[in-house]
Amino acid sequence: MLLNNANPNPGQPMDNAVMLQMITKNHPNAFNVSGVLNQFQNSLLVREIWIGNISPSTEKNLIYEAFKIYGEIEGIEMFSSKGFAFTKYRKIVSATRAYEQA
C-alpha cells in the first residue's frame, strides 16, 4: 500500500503505531475488508484496478458506467491510446469485487 506521507525518520524503519495511525487516517477503508475472501484479506488492500484491452476511442463515461455497479468510483485515469485505464474505488471491497467479477 502506498501512502502520500513521508517517513518522519528517513532511513529508519517506521514505528508500527505511526504506520497504523497513518493508514487509519489516510485510508479509512484499509481495514474494512468484510466481504473479501479470507485468502485475499491480507494481500488485496488496493482500491484501484487495471482495465486492459480498451480501444483508443473508449470514453471515460463508458468505463464509469460499466464499473460503477461494483461500488463508488473516486476516479478513472485513462491511457486509451495505450489500451488501458485505472479505476480507483472508494473502498477496497469494491475494487476486490470488480477485480473478481468484471
N, CA, C and O atoms as a printed pandas DataFrame, in Angstrom:
     atom_number atom_name residue_name chain_id  residue_number  x_coord  y_coord  z_coord
0              1         N          MET        A               1    0.837   -1.158    0.000
1              2        CA          MET        A               1    0.000    0.000    0.000
2              3         C          MET        A               1    0.888    1.229    0.000
3              4         O          MET        A               1    1.844    1.306    0.772
4              5         N          LEU        A               2    0.589    2.169   -0.838
5              6        CA          LEU        A               2    1.359    3.395   -0.890
6              7         C          LEU        A               2    0.629    4.504   -0.150
7              8         O          LEU        A               2   -0.584    4.664   -0.280
8              9         N          LEU        A               3    1.379    5.255    0.617
9             10        CA          LEU        A               3    0.822    6.406    1.307
10            11         C          LEU        A               3    1.488    7.649    0.771
11            12         O          LEU        A               3    2.628    7.591    0.309
12            13         N          ASN        A               4    0.804    8.763    0.822
13            14        CA          ASN        A               4    1.379   10.020    0.372
14            15         C          ASN        A               4    2.061   10.753    1.516
15            16         O          ASN        A               4    2.262   11.965    1.437
16            17         N          ASN        A               5    2.412   10.056    2.553
17            18        CA          ASN        A               5    3.071   10.661    3.700
18            19         C          ASN        A               5    4.485   10.108    3.788
19            20         O          ASN        A               5    4.706    8.918    3.559
20            21         N          ALA        A               6    5.442   10.967    4.120
21            22        CA          ALA        A               6    6.827   10.538    4.231
22            23         C          ALA        A               6    7.088    9.966    5.612
23            24         O          ALA        A               6    6.407   10.312    6.578
24            25         N          ASN        A               7    8.064    9.100    5.698
25            26        CA          ASN        A               7    8.511    8.568    6.975
26            27         C          ASN        A               7    9.114    9.718    7.776
27            28         O          ASN        A               7    9.998   10.411    7.275
28            29         N          PRO        A               8    8.651    9.939    9.021
29            30        CA          PRO        A               8    9.185   11.048    9.800
30            31         C          PRO        A               8   10.672   10.889   10.125
31            32         O          PRO        A               8   11.346   11.872   10.433
32            33         N          ASN        A               9   11.184    9.664   10.059
33            34        CA          ASN        A               9   12.608    9.396   10.313
34            35         C          ASN        A               9   13.199    8.651    9.122
35            36         O          ASN        A               9   13.356    7.431    9.178
36            37         N          PRO        A              10   13.534    9.371    8.035
37            38        CA          PRO        A              10   14.058    8.689    6.841
38            39         C          PRO        A              10   15.267    7.819    7.161
39            40         O          PRO        A              10   16.128    8.191    7.958
40            41         N          GLY        A              11   15.312    6.674    6.533
41            42        CA          GLY        A              11   16.412    5.744    6.755
42            43         C          GLY        A              11   16.182    4.804    7.908
43            44         O          GLY        A              11   16.936    3.847    8.083
44            45         N          GLN        A              12   15.162    5.052    8.696
45            46        CA          GLN        A              12   14.831    4.205    9.841
46            47         C          GLN        A              12   13.493    3.511    9.581
47            48         O          GLN        A              12   12.617    4.071    8.923
48            49         N          PRO        A              13   13.340    2.292   10.098
49            50        CA          PRO        A              13   12.039    1.635    9.932
50            51         C          PRO        A              13   10.944    2.465   10.606
51            52         O          PRO        A              13   11.173    3.081   11.647
52            53         N          MET        A              14    9.765    2.474   10.006
53            54        CA          MET        A              14    8.665    3.241   10.574
54            55         C          MET        A              14    8.060    2.483   11.744
55            56         O          MET        A              14    7.839    1.274   11.664
56            57         N          ASP        A              15    7.794    3.194   12.827
57            58        CA          ASP        A              15    7.161    2.631   14.011
58            59         C          ASP        A              15    5.772    2.106   13.625
59            60         O          ASP        A              15    5.026    2.772   12.908
60            61         N          ASN        A              16    5.437    0.913   14.106
61            62        CA          ASN        A              16    4.149    0.302   13.747
62            63         C          ASN        A              16    2.963    1.152   14.171
63            64         O          ASN        A              16    1.969    1.221   13.448
64            65         N          ALA        A              17    3.045    1.799   15.322
65            66        CA          ALA        A              17    1.938    2.647   15.787
66            67         C          ALA        A              17    1.758    3.847   14.856
67            68         O          ALA        A              17    0.630    4.233   14.548
68            69         N          VAL        A              18    2.866    4.435   14.411
69            70        CA          VAL        A              18    2.810    5.568   13.484
70            71         C          VAL        A              18    2.236    5.113   12.149
71            72         O          VAL        A              18    1.404    5.799   11.555
72            73         N          MET        A              19    2.684    3.957   11.683
73            74        CA          MET        A              19    2.181    3.404   10.422
74            75         C          MET        A              19    0.676    3.142   10.517
75            76         O          MET        A              19   -0.070    3.493    9.603
76            77         N          LEU        A              20    0.231    2.533   11.606
77            78        CA          LEU        A              20   -1.194    2.251   11.785
78            79         C          LEU        A              20   -2.003    3.541   11.804
79            80         O          LEU        A              20   -3.074    3.613   11.201
80            81         N          GLN        A              21   -1.498    4.558   12.493
81            82        CA          GLN        A              21   -2.183    5.845   12.553
82            83         C          GLN        A              21   -2.284    6.478   11.158
83            84         O          GLN        A              21   -3.333    7.010   10.794
84            85         N          MET        A              22   -1.206    6.422   10.383
85            86        CA          MET        A              22   -1.207    6.991    9.034
86            87         C          MET        A              22   -2.189    6.259    8.126
87            88         O          MET        A              22   -2.920    6.886    7.360
88            89         N          ILE        A              23   -2.202    4.937    8.215
89            90        CA          ILE        A              23   -3.108    4.155    7.377
90            91         C          ILE        A              23   -4.559    4.446    7.759
91            92         O          ILE        A              23   -5.408    4.639    6.889
92            93         N          THR        A              24   -4.837    4.477    9.056
93            94        CA          THR        A              24   -6.196    4.745    9.517
94            95         C          THR        A              24   -6.661    6.130    9.085
95            96         O          THR        A              24   -7.804    6.301    8.660
96            97         N          LYS        A              25   -5.776    7.116    9.193
97            98        CA          LYS        A              25   -6.130    8.491    8.834
98            99         C          LYS        A              25   -6.305    8.656    7.326
99           100         O          LYS        A              25   -7.263    9.287    6.879
100          101         N          ASN        A              26   -5.387    8.093    6.540
101          102        CA          ASN        A              26   -5.372    8.337    5.104
102          103         C          ASN        A              26   -6.138    7.316    4.285
103          104         O          ASN        A              26   -6.547    7.611    3.162
104          105         N          HIS        A              27   -6.338    6.145    4.813
105          106        CA          HIS        A              27   -7.052    5.083    4.108
106          107         C          HIS        A              27   -8.040    4.439    5.066
107          108         O          HIS        A              27   -7.826    3.307    5.500
108          109         N          PRO        A              28   -9.118    5.135    5.404
109          110        CA          PRO        A              28  -10.041    4.617    6.413
110          111         C          PRO        A              28  -10.681    3.286    6.051
111          112         O          PRO        A              28  -11.209    2.607    6.931
112          113         N          ASN        A              29  -10.649    2.894    4.781
113          114        CA          ASN        A              29  -11.260    1.629    4.388
114          115         C          ASN        A              29  -10.261    0.479    4.316
115          116         O          ASN        A              29  -10.627   -0.640    3.958
116          117         N          ALA        A              30   -8.999    0.750    4.654
117          118        CA          ALA        A              30   -7.967   -0.275    4.540
118          119         C          ALA        A              30   -8.219   -1.454    5.465
119          120         O          ALA        A              30   -7.771   -2.566    5.182
120          121         N          PHE        A              31   -8.921   -1.234    6.557
121          122        CA          PHE        A              31   -9.177   -2.322    7.490
122          123         C          PHE        A              31  -10.599   -2.839    7.402
123          124         O          PHE        A              31  -10.976   -3.734    8.159
124          125         N          ASN        A              32  -11.384   -2.305    6.508
125          126        CA          ASN        A              32  -12.761   -2.740    6.315
126          127         C          ASN        A              32  -12.789   -3.701    5.139
127          128         O          ASN        A              32  -13.148   -3.321    4.025
128          129         N          VAL        A              33  -12.412   -4.939    5.390
129          130        CA          VAL        A              33  -12.327   -5.922    4.311
130          131         C          VAL        A              33  -13.411   -6.989    4.448
131          132         O          VAL        A              33  -13.253   -8.110    3.967
132          133         N          SER        A              34  -14.515   -6.630    5.108
133          134        CA          SER        A              34  -15.616   -7.581    5.216
134          135         C          SER        A              34  -16.156   -7.860    3.816
135          136         O          SER        A              34  -16.299   -6.950    3.000
136          137         N          GLY        A              35  -16.445   -9.091    3.559
137          138        CA          GLY        A              35  -16.942   -9.462    2.246
138          139         C          GLY        A              35  -15.846   -9.926    1.300
139          140         O          GLY        A              35  -16.134  -10.426    0.213
140          141         N          VAL        A              36  -14.588   -9.764    1.706
141          142        CA          VAL        A              36  -13.463  -10.211    0.888
142          143         C          VAL        A              36  -13.089  -11.620    1.355
143          144         O          VAL        A              36  -13.046  -11.883    2.557
144          145         N          LEU        A              37  -12.825  -12.510    0.426
145          146        CA          LEU        A              37  -12.454  -13.874    0.788
146          147         C          LEU        A              37  -11.244  -13.875    1.708
147          148         O          LEU        A              37  -10.339  -13.057    1.544
148          149         N          ASN        A              38  -11.221  -14.785    2.673
149          150        CA          ASN        A              38  -10.146  -14.825    3.681
150          151         C          ASN        A              38   -8.754  -14.865    3.072
151          152         O          ASN        A              38   -7.851  -14.196    3.574
152          153         N          GLN        A              39   -8.554  -15.629    2.003
153          154        CA          GLN        A              39   -7.223  -15.761    1.426
154          155         C          GLN        A              39   -6.743  -14.460    0.788
155          156         O          GLN        A              39   -5.548  -14.312    0.534
156          157         N          PHE        A              40   -7.650  -13.509    0.522
157          158        CA          PHE        A              40   -7.269  -12.241   -0.087
158          159         C          PHE        A              40   -7.163  -11.096    0.911
159          160         O          PHE        A              40   -6.638  -10.035    0.572
160          161         N          GLN        A              41   -7.649  -11.286    2.130
161          162        CA          GLN        A              41   -7.730  -10.171    3.065
162          163         C          GLN        A              41   -6.381   -9.552    3.396
163          164         O          GLN        A              41   -6.318   -8.355    3.673
164          165         N          ASN        A              42   -5.312  -10.316    3.379
165          166        CA          ASN        A              42   -4.001   -9.769    3.706
166          167         C          ASN        A              42   -3.216   -9.313    2.484
167          168         O          ASN        A              42   -2.136   -8.740    2.628
168          169         N          SER        A              43   -3.733   -9.555    1.292
169          170        CA          SER        A              43   -2.938   -9.221    0.113
170          171         C          SER        A              43   -3.590   -8.213   -0.828
171          172         O          SER        A              43   -2.880   -7.521   -1.556
172          173         N          LEU        A              44   -4.910   -8.108   -0.837
173          174        CA          LEU        A              44   -5.566   -7.212   -1.783
174          175         C          LEU        A              44   -6.052   -5.933   -1.100
175          176         O          LEU        A              44   -7.246   -5.635   -1.119
176          177         N          LEU        A              45   -5.141   -5.185   -0.504
177          178        CA          LEU        A              45   -5.521   -3.931    0.127
178          179         C          LEU        A              45   -5.301   -2.793   -0.852
179          180         O          LEU        A              45   -4.557   -1.853   -0.573
180          181         N          VAL        A              46   -5.951   -2.886   -1.994
181          182        CA          VAL        A              46   -5.845   -1.852   -3.018
182          183         C          VAL        A              46   -7.233   -1.385   -3.396
183          184         O          VAL        A              46   -8.201   -2.141   -3.306
184          185         N          ARG        A              47   -7.324   -0.140   -3.817
185          186        CA          ARG        A              47   -8.609    0.417   -4.221
186          187         C          ARG        A              47   -8.637    0.694   -5.711
187          188         O          ARG        A              47   -9.604    1.275   -6.204
188          189         N          GLU        A              48   -7.615    0.300   -6.439
189          190        CA          GLU        A              48   -7.507    0.622   -7.851
190          191         C          GLU        A              48   -7.354   -0.659   -8.660
191          192         O          GLU        A              48   -6.617   -1.566   -8.273
192          193         N          ILE        A              49   -8.058   -0.722   -9.788
193          194        CA          ILE        A              49   -7.911   -1.882  -10.664
194          195         C          ILE        A              49   -7.465   -1.417  -12.042
195          196         O          ILE        A              49   -7.753   -0.298  -12.466
196          197         N          TRP        A              50   -6.761   -2.296  -12.724
197          198        CA          TRP        A              50   -6.270   -2.053  -14.078
198          199         C          TRP        A              50   -7.281   -2.651  -15.043
199          200         O          TRP        A              50   -7.720   -3.787  -14.866
200          201         N          ILE        A              51   -7.646   -1.892  -16.057
201          202        CA          ILE        A              51   -8.573   -2.366  -17.093
202          203         C          ILE        A              51   -7.819   -2.324  -18.410
203          204         O          ILE        A              51   -7.396   -1.258  -18.855
204          205         N          GLY        A              52   -7.653   -3.468  -19.025
205          206        CA          GLY        A              52   -6.856   -3.552  -20.241
206          207         C          GLY        A              52   -7.669   -3.823  -21.482
207          208         O          GLY        A              52   -8.873   -4.072  -21.431
208          209         N          ASN        A              53   -6.967   -3.766  -22.601
209          210        CA          ASN        A              53   -7.539   -4.088  -23.898
210          211         C          ASN        A              53   -8.698   -3.165  -24.267
211          212         O          ASN        A              53   -9.725   -3.616  -24.775
212          213         N          ILE        A              54   -8.523   -1.861  -24.005
213          214        CA          ILE        A              54   -9.571   -0.908  -24.399
214          215         C          ILE        A              54   -9.157   -0.203  -25.688
215          216         O          ILE        A              54   -7.972   -0.031  -25.975
216          217         N          SER        A              55  -10.147    0.189  -26.434
217          218        CA          SER        A              55   -9.933    0.858  -27.710
218          219         C          SER        A              55   -9.509    2.316  -27.486
219          220         O          SER        A              55   -9.916    2.930  -26.500
220          221         N          PRO        A              56   -8.699    2.874  -28.390
221          222        CA          PRO        A              56   -8.341    4.293  -28.277
222          223         C          PRO        A              56   -9.554    5.225  -28.294
223          224         O          PRO        A              56   -9.466    6.354  -27.813
224          225         N          SER        A              57  -10.668    4.776  -28.833
225          226        CA          SER        A              57  -11.869    5.617  -28.885
226          227         C          SER        A              57  -12.750    5.478  -27.639
227          228         O          SER        A              57  -13.797    6.120  -27.550
228          229         N          THR        A              58  -12.337    4.650  -26.683
229          230        CA          THR        A              58  -13.121    4.452  -25.466
230          231         C          THR        A              58  -13.166    5.730  -24.642
231          232         O          THR        A              58  -12.136    6.364  -24.412
232          233         N          GLU        A              59  -14.354    6.103  -24.203
233          234        CA          GLU        A              59  -14.519    7.300  -23.396
234          235         C          GLU        A              59  -14.626    6.938  -21.917
235          236         O          GLU        A              59  -15.042    5.835  -21.563
236          237         N          LYS        A              60  -14.245    7.879  -21.068
237          238        CA          LYS        A              60  -14.236    7.677  -19.626
238          239         C          LYS        A              60  -15.617    7.319  -19.086
239          240         O          LYS        A              60  -15.736    6.475  -18.199
240          241         N          ASN        A              61  -16.662    7.957  -19.617
241          242        CA          ASN        A              61  -18.010    7.683  -19.100
242          243         C          ASN        A              61  -18.452    6.248  -19.396
243          244         O          ASN        A              61  -19.255    5.693  -18.646
244          245         N          LEU        A              62  -17.952    5.643  -20.460
245          246        CA          LEU        A              62  -18.279    4.254  -20.770
246          247         C          LEU        A              62  -17.696    3.319  -19.707
247          248         O          LEU        A              62  -18.364    2.391  -19.251
248          249         N          ILE        A              63  -16.450    3.573  -19.322
249          250        CA          ILE        A              63  -15.817    2.769  -18.265
250          251         C          ILE        A              63  -16.539    3.000  -16.941
251          252         O          ILE        A              63  -16.785    2.057  -16.190
252          253         N          TYR        A              64  -16.876    4.256  -16.660
253          254        CA          TYR        A              64  -17.588    4.575  -15.430
254          255         C          TYR        A              64  -18.906    3.800  -15.347
255          256         O          TYR        A              64  -19.206    3.187  -14.322
256          257         N          GLU        A              65  -19.676    3.831  -16.410
257          258        CA          GLU        A              65  -20.973    3.144  -16.424
258          259         C          GLU        A              65  -20.808    1.626  -16.253
259          260         O          GLU        A              65  -21.625    0.979  -15.598
260          261         N          ALA        A              66  -19.761    1.073  -16.840
261          262        CA          ALA        A              66  -19.550   -0.373  -16.764
262          263         C          ALA        A              66  -19.079   -0.829  -15.386
263          264         O          ALA        A              66  -19.380   -1.949  -14.974
264          265         N          PHE        A              67  -18.341    0.026  -14.664
265          266        CA          PHE        A              67  -17.727   -0.395  -13.411
266          267         C          PHE        A              67  -18.366    0.193  -12.155
267          268         O          PHE        A              67  -17.983   -0.184  -11.048
268          269         N          LYS        A              68  -19.322    1.100  -12.295
269          270        CA          LYS        A              68  -19.954    1.693  -11.114
270          271         C          LYS        A              68  -20.820    0.692  -10.356
271          272         O          LYS        A              68  -21.139    0.912   -9.188
272          273         N          ILE        A              69  -21.197   -0.388  -10.998
273          274        CA          ILE        A              69  -22.038   -1.394  -10.331
274          275         C          ILE        A              69  -21.312   -2.091   -9.181
275          276         O          ILE        A              69  -21.956   -2.708   -8.332
276          277         N          TYR        A              70  -19.978   -2.001   -9.141
277          278        CA          TYR        A              70  -19.210   -2.677   -8.095
278          279         C          TYR        A              70  -18.973   -1.795   -6.878
279          280         O          TYR        A              70  -18.551   -2.294   -5.834
280          281         N          GLY        A              71  -19.235   -0.494   -6.988
281          282        CA          GLY        A              71  -19.055    0.398   -5.853
282          283         C          GLY        A              71  -18.779    1.821   -6.306
283          284         O          GLY        A              71  -18.696    2.109   -7.500
284          285         N          GLU        A              72  -18.639    2.707   -5.321
285          286        CA          GLU        A              72  -18.416    4.126   -5.600
286          287         C          GLU        A              72  -17.020    4.352   -6.176
287          288         O          GLU        A              72  -16.023    3.942   -5.583
288          289         N          ILE        A              73  -16.956    5.005   -7.328
289          290        CA          ILE        A              73  -15.690    5.258   -8.023
290          291         C          ILE        A              73  -15.185    6.648   -7.660
291          292         O          ILE        A              73  -15.922    7.631   -7.743
292          293         N          GLU        A              74  -13.918    6.717   -7.256
293          294        CA          GLU        A              74  -13.286    8.005   -6.945
294          295         C          GLU        A              74  -12.751    8.672   -8.197
295          296         O          GLU        A              74  -12.814    9.895   -8.325
296          297         N          GLY        A              75  -12.226    7.883   -9.121
297          298        CA          GLY        A              75  -11.671    8.462  -10.327
298          299         C          GLY        A              75  -11.254    7.408  -11.335
299          300         O          GLY        A              75  -11.076    6.235  -11.005
300          301         N          ILE        A              76  -11.104    7.851  -12.559
301          302        CA          ILE        A              76  -10.668    6.977  -13.646
302          303         C          ILE        A              76   -9.536    7.682  -14.371
303          304         O          ILE        A              76   -9.661    8.840  -14.768
304          305         N          GLU        A              77   -8.442    6.976  -14.536
305          306        CA          GLU        A              77   -7.301    7.524  -15.273
306          307         C          GLU        A              77   -7.173    6.746  -16.571
307          308         O          GLU        A              77   -6.942    5.537  -16.571
308          309         N          MET        A              78   -7.327    7.461  -17.672
309          310        CA          MET        A              78   -7.360    6.828  -18.987
310          311         C          MET        A              78   -6.003    6.884  -19.678
311          312         O          MET        A              78   -5.313    7.903  -19.659
312          313         N          PHE        A              79   -5.644    5.766  -20.285
313          314        CA          PHE        A              79   -4.492    5.666  -21.172
314          315         C          PHE        A              79   -4.970    4.921  -22.416
315          316         O          PHE        A              79   -4.355    3.946  -22.847
316          317         N          SER        A              80   -6.078    5.398  -22.987
317          318        CA          SER        A              80   -6.718    4.669  -24.079
318          319         C          SER        A              80   -5.823    4.540  -25.310
319          320         O          SER        A              80   -5.954    3.580  -26.069
320          321         N          SER        A              81   -4.917    5.497  -25.515
321          322        CA          SER        A              81   -4.008    5.370  -26.661
322          323         C          SER        A              81   -3.047    4.204  -26.458
323          324         O          SER        A              81   -2.482    3.678  -27.417
324          325         N          LYS        A              82   -2.868    3.805  -25.197
325          326        CA          LYS        A              82   -2.005    2.654  -24.886
326          327         C          LYS        A              82   -2.822    1.399  -24.599
327          328         O          LYS        A              82   -2.268    0.315  -24.418
328          329         N          GLY        A              83   -4.159    1.556  -24.558
329          330        CA          GLY        A              83   -5.027    0.385  -24.409
330          331         C          GLY        A              83   -5.383   -0.004  -22.992
331          332         O          GLY        A              83   -5.786   -1.146  -22.768
332          333         N          PHE        A              84   -5.253    0.899  -22.012
333          334        CA          PHE        A              84   -5.633    0.543  -20.648
334          335         C          PHE        A              84   -6.092    1.768  -19.870
335          336         O          PHE        A              84   -5.932    2.911  -20.299
336          337         N          ALA        A              85   -6.678    1.476  -18.692
337          338        CA          ALA        A              85   -7.152    2.525  -17.787
338          339         C          ALA        A              85   -7.064    1.994  -16.364
339          340         O          ALA        A              85   -6.986    0.784  -16.153
340          341         N          PHE        A              86   -7.076    2.891  -15.393
341          342        CA          PHE        A              86   -7.129    2.536  -13.980
342          343         C          PHE        A              86   -8.410    3.125  -13.404
343          344         O          PHE        A              86   -8.729    4.292  -13.634
344          345         N          THR        A              87   -9.133    2.310  -12.660
345          346        CA          THR        A              87  -10.332    2.768  -11.968
346          347         C          THR        A              87  -10.071    2.680  -10.482
347          348         O          THR        A              87   -9.729    1.614   -9.971
348          349         N          LYS        A              88  -10.229    3.802   -9.777
349          350        CA          LYS        A              88   -9.988    3.846   -8.337
350          351         C          LYS        A              88  -11.322    3.914   -7.615
351          352         O          LYS        A              88  -12.132    4.812   -7.842
352          353         N          TYR        A              89  -11.529    2.937   -6.736
353          354        CA          TYR        A              89  -12.755    2.867   -5.950
354          355         C          TYR        A              89  -12.560    3.521   -4.586
355          356         O          TYR        A              89  -11.434    3.692   -4.118
356          357         N          ARG        A              90  -13.665    3.877   -3.965
357          358        CA          ARG        A              90  -13.628    4.477   -2.628
358          359         C          ARG        A              90  -13.293    3.429   -1.573
359          360         O          ARG        A              90  -12.662    3.740   -0.563
360          361         N          LYS        A              91  -13.717    2.182   -1.806
361          362        CA          LYS        A              91  -13.494    1.116   -0.821
362          363         C          LYS        A              91  -12.744   -0.050   -1.446
363          364         O          LYS        A              91  -12.901   -0.361   -2.627
364          365         N          ILE        A              92  -11.934   -0.675   -0.626
365          366        CA          ILE        A              92  -11.165   -1.843   -1.044
366          367         C          ILE        A              92  -12.093   -2.967   -1.486
367          368         O          ILE        A              92  -11.832   -3.648   -2.479
368          369         N          VAL        A              93  -13.169   -3.153   -0.746
369          370        CA          VAL        A              93  -14.118   -4.227   -1.067
370          371         C          VAL        A              93  -14.683   -4.048   -2.471
371          372         O          VAL        A              93  -14.876   -5.026   -3.193
372          373         N          SER        A              94  -14.945   -2.816   -2.858
373          374        CA          SER        A              94  -15.484   -2.545   -4.211
374          375         C          SER        A              94  -14.471   -2.909   -5.273
375          376         O          SER        A              94  -14.822   -3.519   -6.283
376          377         N          ALA        A              95  -13.211   -2.541   -5.059
377          378        CA          ALA        A              95  -12.161   -2.867   -6.029
378          379         C          ALA        A              95  -11.978   -4.377   -6.132
379          380         O          ALA        A              95  -11.794   -4.912   -7.225
380          381         N          THR        A              96  -12.030   -5.058   -4.999
381          382        CA          THR        A              96  -11.887   -6.514   -4.999
382          383         C          THR        A              96  -13.046   -7.157   -5.745
383          384         O          THR        A              96  -12.853   -8.086   -6.528
384          385         N          ARG        A              97  -14.242   -6.661   -5.498
385          386        CA          ARG        A              97  -15.437   -7.176   -6.191
386          387         C          ARG        A              97  -15.316   -6.983   -7.699
387          388         O          ARG        A              97  -15.605   -7.897   -8.471
388          389         N          ALA        A              98  -14.890   -5.794   -8.117
389          390        CA          ALA        A              98  -14.736   -5.514   -9.547
390          391         C          ALA        A              98  -13.677   -6.420  -10.160
391          392         O          ALA        A              98  -13.860   -6.934  -11.263
392          393         N          TYR        A              99  -12.576   -6.617   -9.453
393          394        CA          TYR        A              99  -11.498   -7.473   -9.942
394          395         C          TYR        A              99  -11.996   -8.911  -10.136
395          396         O          TYR        A              99  -11.691   -9.548  -11.144
396          397         N          GLU        A             100  -12.749   -9.405   -9.183
397          398        CA          GLU        A             100  -13.209  -10.801   -9.225
398          399         C          GLU        A             100  -14.354  -11.003  -10.222
399          400         O          GLU        A             100  -14.453  -12.073  -10.822
400          401         N          GLN        A             101  -15.207  -10.016  -10.411
401          402        CA          GLN        A             101  -16.422  -10.232  -11.191
402          403         C          GLN        A             101  -16.399   -9.633  -12.589
403          404         O          GLN        A             101  -17.161  -10.066  -13.453
404          405         N          ALA        A             102  -15.547   -8.654  -12.829
405          406        CA          ALA        A             102  -15.563   -7.998  -14.146
406          407         C          ALA        A             102  -14.784   -8.793  -15.167
407          408         O          ALA        A             102  -14.693   -8.389  -16.326
